[in-house]
Amino acid sequence: MLLERSLDITARADADSKKRLVGAQRAWVAFVHQATCAMAVLIVAFGIEVRVAVFVELWRGIDALIP
């Protein structure tokens, strides 16, 4: 009887710890996914900004060459 209770408590504790572990893993995956998406957005936005700046500078250079 005592052994069965002990095993039952141990099984519940194992199940709870597995649930916590799975929850922590899901939270970590969600965090990494959000961080990756944010970095991708920043990279794309910065790339577009750089391209626009280069285009504007080229346009100014071409405009300066035309009398």
CHARMM internal coordinates of N, CA and C (Angstrom, degrees):
IC EDIT
DIST 1 N 1 CA 1.4433
DIST 1 CA 1 C 1.5340
ANGL 1 N 1 CA 1 C 111.64
DIST 1 C 2 N 1.3047
ANGL 1 CA 1 C 2 N 115.41
DIHE 1 N 1 CA 1 C 2 N -49.33
DIST 2 N 2 CA 1.4591
ANGL 1 C 2 N 2 CA 119.40
DIHE 1 CA 1 C 2 N 2 CA 179.42
DIST 2 CA 2 C 1.5270
ANGL 2 N 2 CA 2 C 110.58
DIHE 1 C 2 N 2 CA 2 C -66.45
DIST 2 C 3 N 1.3110
ANGL 2 CA 2 C 3 N 116.28
DIHE 2 N 2 CA 2 C 3 N -38.48
DIST 3 N 3 CA 1.4685
ANGL 2 C 3 N 3 CA 120.57
DIHE 2 CA 2 C 3 N 3 CA 178.24
DIST 3 CA 3 C 1.5278
ANGL 3 N 3 CA 3 C 110.58
DIHE 2 C 3 N 3 CA 3 C -65.03
DIST 3 C 4 N 1.3312
ANGL 3 CA 3 C 4 N 116.81
DIHE 3 N 3 CA 3 C 4 N -40.68
DIST 4 N 4 CA 1.4617
ANGL 3 C 4 N 4 CA 120.00
DIHE 3 CA 3 C 4 N 4 CA 178.83
DIST 4 CA 4 C 1.5298
ANGL 4 N 4 CA 4 C 111.02
DIHE 3 C 4 N 4 CA 4 C -64.11
DIST 4 C 5 N 1.3130
ANGL 4 CA 4 C 5 N 116.54
DIHE 4 N 4 CA 4 C 5 N -41.73
DIST 5 N 5 CA 1.4732
ANGL 4 C 5 N 5 CA 119.97
DIHE 4 CA 4 C 5 N 5 CA 177.23
DIST 5 CA 5 C 1.5227
ANGL 5 N 5 CA 5 C 110.70
DIHE 4 C 5 N 5 CA 5 C -63.20
DIST 5 C 6 N 1.2957
ANGL 5 CA 5 C 6 N 115.10
DIHE 5 N 5 CA 5 C 6 N -42.81
DIST 6 N 6 CA 1.4597
ANGL 5 C 6 N 6 CA 120.13
DIHE 5 CA 5 C 6 N 6 CA 179.73
DIST 6 CA 6 C 1.5254
ANGL 6 N 6 CA 6 C 110.73
DIHE 5 C 6 N 6 CA 6 C -61.60
DIST 6 C 7 N 1.3240
ANGL 6 CA 6 C 7 N 116.34
DIHE 6 N 6 CA 6 C 7 N -44.54
DIST 7 N 7 CA 1.4694
ANGL 6 C 7 N 7 CA 120.37
DIHE 6 CA 6 C 7 N 7 CA 178.73
DIST 7 CA 7 C 1.5280
ANGL 7 N 7 CA 7 C 111.05
DIHE 6 C 7 N 7 CA 7 C -65.67
DIST 7 C 8 N 1.3427
ANGL 7 CA 7 C 8 N 116.48
DIHE 7 N 7 CA 7 C 8 N -37.76
DIST 8 N 8 CA 1.4562
ANGL 7 C 8 N 8 CA 120.60
DIHE 7 CA 7 C 8 N 8 CA 178.62
DIST 8 CA 8 C 1.5232
ANGL 8 N 8 CA 8 C 111.05
DIHE 7 C 8 N 8 CA 8 C -64.90
DIST 8 C 9 N 1.3175
ANGL 8 CA 8 C 9 N 116.45
DIHE 8 N 8 CA 8 C 9 N -44.22
DIST 9 N 9 CA 1.4715
ANGL 8 C 9 N 9 CA 120.83
DIHE 8 CA 8 C 9 N 9 CA 178.12
DIST 9 CA 9 C 1.5202
ANGL 9 N 9 CA 9 C 109.99
DIHE 8 C 9 N 9 CA 9 C -63.43
DIST 9 C 10 N 1.3310
ANGL 9 CA 9 C 10 N 117.08
DIHE 9 N 9 CA 9 C 10 N -41.58
DIST 10 N 10 CA 1.4669
ANGL 9 C 10 N 10 CA 120.88
DIHE 9 CA 9 C 10 N 10 CA 178.90
DIST 10 CA 10 C 1.5280
ANGL 10 N 10 CA 10 C 110.88
DIHE 9 C 10 N 10 CA 10 C -64.14
DIST 10 C 11 N 1.3301
ANGL 10 CA 10 C 11 N 116.31
DIHE 10 N 10 CA 10 C 11 N -41.54
DIST 11 N 11 CA 1.4696
ANGL 10 C 11 N 11 CA 120.22
DIHE 10 CA 10 C 11 N 11 CA 179.38
DIST 11 CA 11 C 1.5283
ANGL 11 N 11 CA 11 C 110.38
DIHE 10 C 11 N 11 CA 11 C -63.89
DIST 11 C 12 N 1.3379
ANGL 11 CA 11 C 12 N 116.65
DIHE 11 N 11 CA 11 C 12 N -41.76
DIST 12 N 12 CA 1.4714
ANGL 11 C 12 N 12 CA 119.61
DIHE 11 CA 11 C 12 N 12 CA 178.15
DIST 12 CA 12 C 1.5232
ANGL 12 N 12 CA 12 C 110.93
DIHE 11 C 12 N 12 CA 12 C -64.33
DIST 12 C 13 N 1.3079
ANGL 12 CA 12 C 13 N 116.47
DIHE 12 N 12 CA 12 C 13 N -41.92
DIST 13 N 13 CA 1.4643
ANGL 12 C 13 N 13 CA 120.26
DIHE 12 CA 12 C 13 N 13 CA 179.50
DIST 13 CA 13 C 1.5257
ANGL 13 N 13 CA 13 C 110.38
DIHE 12 C 13 N 13 CA 13 C -63.70
DIST 13 C 14 N 1.3288
ANGL 13 CA 13 C 14 N 116.72
DIHE 13 N 13 CA 13 C 14 N -40.49
DIST 14 N 14 CA 1.4656
ANGL 13 C 14 N 14 CA 120.18
DIHE 13 CA 13 C 14 N 14 CA 177.40
DIST 14 CA 14 C 1.5237
ANGL 14 N 14 CA 14 C 110.75
DIHE 13 C 14 N 14 CA 14 C -63.28
DIST 14 C 15 N 1.3367
ANGL 14 CA 14 C 15 N 116.41
DIHE 14 N 14 CA 14 C 15 N -42.99
DIST 15 N 15 CA 1.4626
ANGL 14 C 15 N 15 CA 120.12
DIHE 14 CA 14 C 15 N 15 CA 179.66
DIST 15 CA 15 C 1.5264
ANGL 15 N 15 CA 15 C 110.52
DIHE 14 C 15 N 15 CA 15 C -64.33
DIST 15 C 16 N 1.3364
ANGL 15 CA 15 C 16 N 116.87
DIHE 15 N 15 CA 15 C 16 N -41.75
DIST 16 N 16 CA 1.4719
ANGL 15 C 16 N 16 CA 120.24
DIHE 15 CA 15 C 16 N 16 CA 178.75
DIST 16 CA 16 C 1.5256
ANGL 16 N 16 CA 16 C 111.13
DIHE 15 C 16 N 16 CA 16 C -64.31
DIST 16 C 17 N 1.3207
ANGL 16 CA 16 C 17 N 116.30
DIHE 16 N 16 CA 16 C 17 N -42.41
DIST 17 N 17 CA 1.4655
ANGL 16 C 17 N 17 CA 118.76
DIHE 16 CA 16 C 17 N 17 CA -179.23
DIST 17 CA 17 C 1.5236
ANGL 17 N 17 CA 17 C 110.75
DIHE 16 C 17 N 17 CA 17 C -67.97
DIST 17 C 18 N 1.3358
ANGL 17 CA 17 C 18 N 117.27
DIHE 17 N 17 CA 17 C 18 N -34.19
DIST 18 N 18 CA 1.4674
ANGL 17 C 18 N 18 CA 119.70
DIHE 17 CA 17 C 18 N 18 CA 176.69
DIST 18 CA 18 C 1.5212
ANGL 18 N 18 CA 18 C 110.20
DIHE 17 C 18 N 18 CA 18 C -66.96
DIST 18 C 19 N 1.3378
ANGL 18 CA 18 C 19 N 116.80
DIHE 18 N 18 CA 18 C 19 N -39.94
DIST 19 N 19 CA 1.4698
ANGL 18 C 19 N 19 CA 119.94
DIHE 18 CA 18 C 19 N 19 CA 177.86
DIST 19 CA 19 C 1.5225
ANGL 19 N 19 CA 19 C 110.44
DIHE 18 C 19 N 19 CA 19 C -63.23
DIST 19 C 20 N 1.3318
ANGL 19 CA 19 C 20 N 116.59
DIHE 19 N 19 CA 19 C 20 N -42.35
DIST 20 N 20 CA 1.4688
ANGL 19 C 20 N 20 CA 120.08
DIHE 19 CA 19 C 20 N 20 CA 178.42
DIST 20 CA 20 C 1.5247
ANGL 20 N 20 CA 20 C 110.80
DIHE 19 C 20 N 20 CA 20 C -64.02
DIST 20 C 21 N 1.3297
ANGL 20 CA 20 C 21 N 115.94
DIHE 20 N 20 CA 20 C 21 N -41.36
DIST 21 N 21 CA 1.4587
ANGL 20 C 21 N 21 CA 120.20
DIHE 20 CA 20 C 21 N 21 CA 179.77
DIST 21 CA 21 C 1.5203
ANGL 21 N 21 CA 21 C 110.84
DIHE 20 C 21 N 21 CA 21 C -63.51
DIST 21 C 22 N 1.3253
ANGL 21 CA 21 C 22 N 116.43
DIHE 21 N 21 CA 21 C 22 N -44.44
DIST 22 N 22 CA 1.4605
ANGL 21 C 22 N 22 CA 120.41
DIHE 21 CA 21 C 22 N 22 CA 178.47
DIST 22 CA 22 C 1.5261
ANGL 22 N 22 CA 22 C 109.94
DIHE 21 C 22 N 22 CA 22 C -63.66
DIST 22 C 23 N 1.3287
ANGL 22 CA 22 C 23 N 117.11
DIHE 22 N 22 CA 22 C 23 N -41.48
DIST 23 N 23 CA 1.4638
ANGL 22 C 23 N 23 CA 120.20
DIHE 22 CA 22 C 23 N 23 CA 177.87
DIST 23 CA 23 C 1.5186
ANGL 23 N 23 CA 23 C 111.45
DIHE 22 C 23 N 23 CA 23 C -62.94
DIST 23 C 24 N 1.3199
ANGL 23 CA 23 C 24 N 117.01
DIHE 23 N 23 CA 23 C 24 N -41.21
DIST 24 N 24 CA 1.4651
ANGL 23 C 24 N 24 CA 120.64
DIHE 23 CA 23 C 24 N 24 CA 178.48
DIST 24 CA 24 C 1.5264
ANGL 24 N 24 CA 24 C 110.86
DIHE 23 C 24 N 24 CA 24 C -66.39
DIST 24 C 25 N 1.3233
ANGL 24 CA 24 C 25 N 116.43
DIHE 24 N 24 CA 24 C 25 N -39.37
DIST 25 N 25 CA 1.4660
ANGL 24 C 25 N 25 CA 119.44
DIHE 24 CA 24 C 25 N 25 CA 178.45
DIST 25 CA 25 C 1.5192
ANGL 25 N 25 CA 25 C 110.49
DIHE 24 C 25 N 25 CA 25 C -64.84
DIST 25 C 26 N 1.3304
ANGL 25 CA 25 C 26 N 116.69
DIHE 25 N 25 CA 25 C 26 N -42.41
DIST 26 N 26 CA 1.4680
ANGL 25 C 26 N 26 CA 119.69
DIHE 25 CA 25 C 26 N 26 CA 178.76
DIST 26 CA 26 C 1.5275
ANGL 26 N 26 CA 26 C 111.13
DIHE 25 C 26 N 26 CA 26 C -64.00
DIST 26 C 27 N 1.3157
ANGL 26 CA 26 C 27 N 116.33
DIHE 26 N 26 CA 26 C 27 N -40.57
DIST 27 N 27 CA 1.4666
ANGL 26 C 27 N 27 CA 119.91
DIHE 26 CA 26 C 27 N 27 CA 178.58
DIST 27 CA 27 C 1.5275
ANGL 27 N 27 CA 27 C 110.16
DIHE 26 C 27 N 27 CA 27 C -63.49
DIST 27 C 28 N 1.3273
ANGL 27 CA 27 C 28 N 117.04
DIHE 27 N 27 CA 27 C 28 N -41.52
DIST 28 N 28 CA 1.4606
ANGL 27 C 28 N 28 CA 120.99
DIHE 27 CA 27 C 28 N 28 CA 179.39
DIST 28 CA 28 C 1.5257
ANGL 28 N 28 CA 28 C 110.67
DIHE 27 C 28 N 28 CA 28 C -65.01
DIST 28 C 29 N 1.3190
ANGL 28 CA 28 C 29 N 117.02
DIHE 28 N 28 CA 28 C 29 N -43.21
DIST 29 N 29 CA 1.4661
ANGL 28 C 29 N 29 CA 120.80
DIHE 28 CA 28 C 29 N 29 CA 179.07
DIST 29 CA 29 C 1.5290
ANGL 29 N 29 CA 29 C 109.98
DIHE 28 C 29 N 29 CA 29 C -62.84
DIST 29 C 30 N 1.3204
ANGL 29 CA 29 C 30 N 116.99
DIHE 29 N 29 CA 29 C 30 N -41.78
DIST 30 N 30 CA 1.4649
ANGL 29 C 30 N 30 CA 120.14
DIHE 29 CA 29 C 30 N 30 CA 178.43
DIST 30 CA 30 C 1.5290
ANGL 30 N 30 CA 30 C 110.80
DIHE 29 C 30 N 30 CA 30 C -63.82
DIST 30 C 31 N 1.3268
ANGL 30 CA 30 C 31 N 116.78
DIHE 30 N 30 CA 30 C 31 N -41.87
DIST 31 N 31 CA 1.4630
ANGL 30 C 31 N 31 CA 120.33
DIHE 30 CA 30 C 31 N 31 CA 178.84
DIST 31 CA 31 C 1.5241
ANGL 31 N 31 CA 31 C 111.25
DIHE 30 C 31 N 31 CA 31 C -62.89
DIST 31 C 32 N 1.3276
ANGL 31 CA 31 C 32 N 116.63
DIHE 31 N 31 CA 31 C 32 N -46.97
DIST 32 N 32 CA 1.4746
ANGL 31 C 32 N 32 CA 120.36
DIHE 31 CA 31 C 32 N 32 CA -179.80
DIST 32 CA 32 C 1.5230
ANGL 32 N 32 CA 32 C 110.02
DIHE 31 C 32 N 32 CA 32 C -63.49
DIST 32 C 33 N 1.3294
ANGL 32 CA 32 C 33 N 117.54
DIHE 32 N 32 CA 32 C 33 N -39.21
DIST 33 N 33 CA 1.4635
ANGL 32 C 33 N 33 CA 120.55
DIHE 32 CA 32 C 33 N 33 CA 178.84
DIST 33 CA 33 C 1.5237
ANGL 33 N 33 CA 33 C 110.67
DIHE 32 C 33 N 33 CA 33 C -63.09
DIST 33 C 34 N 1.3264
ANGL 33 CA 33 C 34 N 117.13
DIHE 33 N 33 CA 33 C 34 N -45.15
DIST 34 N 34 CA 1.4635
ANGL 33 C 34 N 34 CA 120.30
DIHE 33 CA 33 C 34 N 34 CA 179.56
DIST 34 CA 34 C 1.5217
ANGL 34 N 34 CA 34 C 111.17
DIHE 33 C 34 N 34 CA 34 C -64.91
DIST 34 C 35 N 1.3225
ANGL 34 CA 34 C 35 N 116.85
DIHE 34 N 34 CA 34 C 35 N -41.38
DIST 35 N 35 CA 1.4678
ANGL 34 C 35 N 35 CA 120.14
DIHE 34 CA 34 C 35 N 35 CA 179.20
DIST 35 CA 35 C 1.5188
ANGL 35 N 35 CA 35 C 110.70
DIHE 34 C 35 N 35 CA 35 C -64.68
DIST 35 C 36 N 1.3207
ANGL 35 CA 35 C 36 N 117.00
DIHE 35 N 35 CA 35 C 36 N -40.72
DIST 36 N 36 CA 1.4616
ANGL 35 C 36 N 36 CA 120.91
DIHE 35 CA 35 C 36 N 36 CA 179.24
DIST 36 CA 36 C 1.5259
ANGL 36 N 36 CA 36 C 110.70
DIHE 35 C 36 N 36 CA 36 C -64.66
DIST 36 C 37 N 1.3292
ANGL 36 CA 36 C 37 N 116.21
DIHE 36 N 36 CA 36 C 37 N -43.79
DIST 37 N 37 CA 1.4700
ANGL 36 C 37 N 37 CA 119.42
DIHE 36 CA 36 C 37 N 37 CA 178.28
DIST 37 CA 37 C 1.5241
ANGL 37 N 37 CA 37 C 111.00
DIHE 36 C 37 N 37 CA 37 C -63.16
DIST 37 C 38 N 1.3230
ANGL 37 CA 37 C 38 N 116.54
DIHE 37 N 37 CA 37 C 38 N -41.39
DIST 38 N 38 CA 1.4642
ANGL 37 C 38 N 38 CA 119.92
DIHE 37 CA 37 C 38 N 38 CA 179.01
DIST 38 CA 38 C 1.5256
ANGL 38 N 38 CA 38 C 110.85
DIHE 37 C 38 N 38 CA 38 C -62.89
DIST 38 C 39 N 1.3297
ANGL 38 CA 38 C 39 N 116.43
DIHE 38 N 38 CA 38 C 39 N -42.24
DIST 39 N 39 CA 1.4698
ANGL 38 C 39 N 39 CA 119.39
DIHE 38 CA 38 C 39 N 39 CA 178.27
DIST 39 CA 39 C 1.5259
ANGL 39 N 39 CA 39 C 110.65
DIHE 38 C 39 N 39 CA 39 C -64.69
DIST 39 C 40 N 1.3220
ANGL 39 CA 39 C 40 N 117.16
DIHE 39 N 39 CA 39 C 40 N -39.55
DIST 40 N 40 CA 1.4667
ANGL 39 C 40 N 40 CA 119.83
DIHE 39 CA 39 C 40 N 40 CA 178.69
DIST 40 CA 40 C 1.5249
ANGL 40 N 40 CA 40 C 110.77
DIHE 39 C 40 N 40 CA 40 C -63.45
DIST 40 C 41 N 1.3146
ANGL 40 CA 40 C 41 N 116.62
DIHE 40 N 40 CA 40 C 41 N -41.51
DIST 41 N 41 CA 1.4653
ANGL 40 C 41 N 41 CA 120.35
DIHE 40 CA 40 C 41 N 41 CA 178.65
DIST 41 CA 41 C 1.5210
ANGL 41 N 41 CA 41 C 109.98
DIHE 40 C 41 N 41 CA 41 C -63.71
DIST 41 C 42 N 1.3229
ANGL 41 CA 41 C 42 N 117.17
DIHE 41 N 41 CA 41 C 42 N -43.67
DIST 42 N 42 CA 1.4692
ANGL 41 C 42 N 42 CA 120.11
DIHE 41 CA 41 C 42 N 42 CA 179.23
DIST 42 CA 42 C 1.5211
ANGL 42 N 42 CA 42 C 111.55
DIHE 41 C 42 N 42 CA 42 C -63.80
DIST 42 C 43 N 1.3235
ANGL 42 CA 42 C 43 N 116.28
DIHE 42 N 42 CA 42 C 43 N -41.63
DIST 43 N 43 CA 1.4665
ANGL 42 C 43 N 43 CA 119.59
DIHE 42 CA 42 C 43 N 43 CA 179.89
DIST 43 CA 43 C 1.5198
ANGL 43 N 43 CA 43 C 110.46
DIHE 42 C 43 N 43 CA 43 C -63.93
DIST 43 C 44 N 1.3310
ANGL 43 CA 43 C 44 N 116.73
DIHE 43 N 43 CA 43 C 44 N -45.06
DIST 44 N 44 CA 1.4630
ANGL 43 C 44 N 44 CA 120.11
DIHE 43 CA 43 C 44 N 44 CA 179.32
DIST 44 CA 44 C 1.5211
ANGL 44 N 44 CA 44 C 110.23
DIHE 43 C 44 N 44 CA 44 C -64.54
DIST 44 C 45 N 1.3271
ANGL 44 CA 44 C 45 N 116.94
DIHE 44 N 44 CA 44 C 45 N -45.24
DIST 45 N 45 CA 1.4632
ANGL 44 C 45 N 45 CA 120.08
DIHE 44 CA 44 C 45 N 45 CA -179.40
DIST 45 CA 45 C 1.5219
ANGL 45 N 45 CA 45 C 110.65
DIHE 44 C 45 N 45 CA 45 C -63.20
DIST 45 C 46 N 1.3332
ANGL 45 CA 45 C 46 N 117.38
DIHE 45 N 45 CA 45 C 46 N -42.81
DIST 46 N 46 CA 1.4615
ANGL 45 C 46 N 46 CA 119.95
DIHE 45 CA 45 C 46 N 46 CA 179.37
DIST 46 CA 46 C 1.5202
ANGL 46 N 46 CA 46 C 110.28
DIHE 45 C 46 N 46 CA 46 C -66.40
DIST 46 C 47 N 1.3258
ANGL 46 CA 46 C 47 N 117.21
DIHE 46 N 46 CA 46 C 47 N -39.54
DIST 47 N 47 CA 1.4620
ANGL 46 C 47 N 47 CA 120.86
DIHE 46 CA 46 C 47 N 47 CA 178.27
DIST 47 CA 47 C 1.5086
ANGL 47 N 47 CA 47 C 111.62
DIHE 46 C 47 N 47 CA 47 C -62.05
DIST 47 C 48 N 1.3310
ANGL 47 CA 47 C 48 N 117.14
DIHE 47 N 47 CA 47 C 48 N -41.90
DIST 48 N 48 CA 1.4637
ANGL 47 C 48 N 48 CA 120.82
DIHE 47 CA 47 C 48 N 48 CA 178.39
DIST 48 CA 48 C 1.5238
ANGL 48 N 48 CA 48 C 109.62
DIHE 47 C 48 N 48 CA 48 C -66.07
DIST 48 C 49 N 1.3286
ANGL 48 CA 48 C 49 N 117.00
DIHE 48 N 48 CA 48 C 49 N -41.05
DIST 49 N 49 CA 1.4593
ANGL 48 C 49 N 49 CA 120.63
DIHE 48 CA 48 C 49 N 49 CA 179.57
DIST 49 CA 49 C 1.5226
ANGL 49 N 49 CA 49 C 110.43
DIHE 48 C 49 N 49 CA 49 C -61.62
DIST 49 C 50 N 1.3264
ANGL 49 CA 49 C 50 N 116.60
DIHE 49 N 49 CA 49 C 50 N -43.07
DIST 50 N 50 CA 1.4605
ANGL 49 C 50 N 50 CA 120.31
DIHE 49 CA 49 C 50 N 50 CA 179.54
DIST 50 CA 50 C 1.5203
ANGL 50 N 50 CA 50 C 110.41
DIHE 49 C 50 N 50 CA 50 C -65.15
DIST 50 C 51 N 1.3292
ANGL 50 CA 50 C 51 N 116.71
DIHE 50 N 50 CA 50 C 51 N -42.34
DIST 51 N 51 CA 1.4697
ANGL 50 C 51 N 51 CA 119.87
DIHE 50 CA 50 C 51 N 51 CA 179.78
DIST 51 CA 51 C 1.5146
ANGL 51 N 51 CA 51 C 110.93
DIHE 50 C 51 N 51 CA 51 C -63.50
DIST 51 C 52 N 1.3198
ANGL 51 CA 51 C 52 N 117.35
DIHE 51 N 51 CA 51 C 52 N -41.38
DIST 52 N 52 CA 1.4656
ANGL 51 C 52 N 52 CA 120.74
DIHE 51 CA 51 C 52 N 52 CA 178.71
DIST 52 CA 52 C 1.5221
ANGL 52 N 52 CA 52 C 109.95
DIHE 51 C 52 N 52 CA 52 C -64.43
DIST 52 C 53 N 1.3318
ANGL 52 CA 52 C 53 N 116.81
DIHE 52 N 52 CA 52 C 53 N -42.47
DIST 53 N 53 CA 1.4664
ANGL 52 C 53 N 53 CA 120.24
DIHE 52 CA 52 C 53 N 53 CA 179.48
DIST 53 CA 53 C 1.5280
ANGL 53 N 53 CA 53 C 110.74
DIHE 52 C 53 N 53 CA 53 C -62.84
DIST 53 C 54 N 1.3217
ANGL 53 CA 53 C 54 N 117.08
DIHE 53 N 53 CA 53 C 54 N -41.91
DIST 54 N 54 CA 1.4676
ANGL 53 C 54 N 54 CA 120.43
DIHE 53 CA 53 C 54 N 54 CA 178.36
DIST 54 CA 54 C 1.5162
ANGL 54 N 54 CA 54 C 110.03
DIHE 53 C 54 N 54 CA 54 C -64.63
DIST 54 C 55 N 1.3325
ANGL 54 CA 54 C 55 N 117.19
DIHE 54 N 54 CA 54 C 55 N -43.64
DIST 55 N 55 CA 1.4555
ANGL 54 C 55 N 55 CA 120.81
DIHE 54 CA 54 C 55 N 55 CA 178.73
DIST 55 CA 55 C 1.5231
ANGL 55 N 55 CA 55 C 111.08
DIHE 54 C 55 N 55 CA 55 C -60.95
DIST 55 C 56 N 1.3373
ANGL 55 CA 55 C 56 N 117.17
DIHE 55 N 55 CA 55 C 56 N -42.83
DIST 56 N 56 CA 1.4682
ANGL 55 C 56 N 56 CA 120.60
DIHE 55 CA 55 C 56 N 56 CA 179.78
DIST 56 CA 56 C 1.5223
ANGL 56 N 56 CA 56 C 110.28
DIHE 55 C 56 N 56 CA 56 C -63.64
DIST 56 C 57 N 1.3230
ANGL 56 CA 56 C 57 N 117.26
DIHE 56 N 56 CA 56 C 57 N -43.07
DIST 57 N 57 CA 1.4663
ANGL 56 C 57 N 57 CA 120.23
DIHE 56 CA 56 C 57 N 57 CA 179.12
DIST 57 CA 57 C 1.5293
ANGL 57 N 57 CA 57 C 111.05
DIHE 56 C 57 N 57 CA 57 C -64.57
DIST 57 C 58 N 1.3315
ANGL 57 CA 57 C 58 N 116.69
DIHE 57 N 57 CA 57 C 58 N -41.29
DIST 58 N 58 CA 1.4667
ANGL 57 C 58 N 58 CA 119.25
DIHE 57 CA 57 C 58 N 58 CA 176.51
DIST 58 CA 58 C 1.5190
ANGL 58 N 58 CA 58 C 111.03
DIHE 57 C 58 N 58 CA 58 C -63.39
DIST 58 C 59 N 1.3186
ANGL 58 CA 58 C 59 N 116.31
DIHE 58 N 58 CA 58 C 59 N -42.04
DIST 59 N 59 CA 1.4620
ANGL 58 C 59 N 59 CA 120.40
DIHE 58 CA 58 C 59 N 59 CA 179.06
DIST 59 CA 59 C 1.5194
ANGL 59 N 59 CA 59 C 110.47
DIHE 58 C 59 N 59 CA 59 C -61.85
DIST 59 C 60 N 1.3407
ANGL 59 CA 59 C 60 N 117.28
DIHE 59 N 59 CA 59 C 60 N -42.46
DIST 60 N 60 CA 1.4666
ANGL 59 C 60 N 60 CA 120.39
DIHE 59 CA 59 C 60 N 60 CA 177.91
DIST 60 CA 60 C 1.5201
ANGL 60 N 60 CA 60 C 110.62
DIHE 59 C 60 N 60 CA 60 C -63.68
DIST 60 C 61 N 1.3375
ANGL 60 CA 60 C 61 N 116.25
DIHE 60 N 60 CA 60 C 61 N -40.16
DIST 61 N 61 CA 1.4717
ANGL 60 C 61 N 61 CA 119.61
DIHE 60 CA 60 C 61 N 61 CA 178.54
DIST 61 CA 61 C 1.5124
ANGL 61 N 61 CA 61 C 111.83
DIHE 60 C 61 N 61 CA 61 C -64.25
DIST 61 C 62 N 1.3327
ANGL 61 CA 61 C 62 N 115.99
DIHE 61 N 61 CA 61 C 62 N -43.98
DIST 62 N 62 CA 1.4656
ANGL 61 C 62 N 62 CA 119.88
DIHE 61 CA 61 C 62 N 62 CA 178.84
DIST 62 CA 62 C 1.5174
ANGL 62 N 62 CA 62 C 109.62
DIHE 61 C 62 N 62 CA 62 C -65.84
DIST 62 C 63 N 1.3306
ANGL 62 CA 62 C 63 N 116.82
DIHE 62 N 62 CA 62 C 63 N -41.02
DIST 63 N 63 CA 1.4534
ANGL 62 C 63 N 63 CA 121.32
DIHE 62 CA 62 C 63 N 63 CA 179.83
DIST 63 CA 63 C 1.5341
ANGL 63 N 63 CA 63 C 110.72
DIHE 62 C 63 N 63 CA 63 C -63.26
DIST 63 C 64 N 1.3374
ANGL 63 CA 63 C 64 N 116.29
DIHE 63 N 63 CA 63 C 64 N -35.63
DIST 64 N 64 CA 1.4622
ANGL 63 C 64 N 64 CA 119.99
DIHE 63 CA 63 C 64 N 64 CA 179.30
DIST 64 CA 64 C 1.5223
ANGL 64 N 64 CA 64 C 111.06
DIHE 63 C 64 N 64 CA 64 C -70.95
DIST 64 C 65 N 1.3157
ANGL 64 CA 64 C 65 N 118.30
DIHE 64 N 64 CA 64 C 65 N -28.87
DIST 65 N 65 CA 1.4597
ANGL 64 C 65 N 65 CA 121.35
DIHE 64 CA 64 C 65 N 65 CA -179.77
DIST 65 CA 65 C 1.5198
ANGL 65 N 65 CA 65 C 112.64
DIHE 64 C 65 N 65 CA 65 C -75.60
DIST 65 C 66 N 1.3198
ANGL 65 CA 65 C 66 N 116.09
DIHE 65 N 65 CA 65 C 66 N -27.45
DIST 66 N 66 CA 1.4633
ANGL 65 C 66 N 66 CA 119.84
DIHE 65 CA 65 C 66 N 66 CA -178.79
DIST 66 CA 66 C 1.5356
ANGL 66 N 66 CA 66 C 108.59
DIHE 65 C 66 N 66 CA 66 C -82.87
DIST 66 C 67 N 1.3423
ANGL 66 CA 66 C 67 N 116.21
DIHE 66 N 66 CA 66 C 67 N 123.33
DIST 67 N 67 CA 1.4770
ANGL 66 C 67 N 67 CA 118.41
DIHE 66 CA 66 C 67 N 67 CA -178.63
DIST 67 CA 67 C 1.5165
ANGL 67 N 67 CA 67 C 113.18
DIHE 66 C 67 N 67 CA 67 C -72.30
END
COOR INIT
IC SEED 1 N 1 CA 1 C
IC BUILD
